[in-house]
Amino acid sequence: MELRTLRYFVAVAEELHFGRAATRLHMGQPPLSRAVKQLEAEVGALLFARSPTGVTLTPVGTVLLDEARALLGHADRVRARVSAAAGTATLTIGILGDGTDPGVSRLAAAYRRTRPGIDIRVRETDLTDPTCGLRADLVDVALTRAPFDEHALTVRTLRTDPVGVVLRADDPLAGRDGLRPAELSDRRWFRFPQGTDPAWQAYWNGGTPREGPVVRGVQECLQAVLWNGTVGLAPLGHDLPAELAVVPLTDMPPSRVVAAWNEGDTNPLIRSFIATATAAYRH
């Protein structure tokens, strides 16, 4: 049994739904189903009783869930001890690819001063995965934005940013001092691919299902506005091309910059990173 497959199994067992588990892991449902079926073939028994509304654990699945959690926890401890014995300590950070947040630069400088012996690896993700690979166990900690599904995660708010609507500079609404989401109801908005975290999708769509081009990254969002006159949301204070403008959006909760990690992860490097990040974003 591969550890990754066991992580997939645990996600399905905790969600009791393949679709929700796939969203949590930021992967497609078909490969997740295939992985679980392969695991059932290896075990030689069904792990889930399937129904149109979801799944339930079989007695064999219940036993495997306990063992899988214990095995995965042990594997995490093994990795930490081996790294320590080798004289290296590595922390993998997932970063949401909005690229221009000055808080990241301050955090990097502060962390290098306080933890010069730590090898930092960075994994940048597009806007379709607000957990930056955390659900799929690709990173130790994510530096990202909320809201998203926080199940089985610990989330620390580092900063809140007001949000604005991005428009072409020649748009009739670009000169306004503020706009309400209702004033943009007849516009096309950019949106994210099917399967993107529902809470994340709903926030950046202003709480209402929208029609418009599907995008995955920041530059695709900006190009959709530039070429098609599409509207979308962005945190205020970020640099934009001269051809674009951002108007503050009222009646909209601010965007939270957060650090997130897996609930119960006792890696001391994560604790030190969170402490440094909290201080760096306070200034």
Secondary structure, 3 states (H helix, E strand, C coil): CCHHHHHHHHHHHHHCCHHHHHHHHCCCHHHHHHHHHHHHHHHCCCCEEEECCEEEECHHHHHHHHHHHHHHHHHHHHHHHHHHHCCCEEEEEEEECCCCCHHHHHHHHHHHHHCCCEEEEEEEECCCCCCCCCCCCCCCEEEEEECCCCCCEEEEEEEEECEEEEEECCCCCCCCCCECHHHHCCCCECECCCCCCHHHHHHHCCCCCCCCCECCCHHHHHHHHHHHCCEEEEECCCCCCCCEEEEEECCCCCEEEEEEEECCCCCHHHHHHHHHHHHHHHC
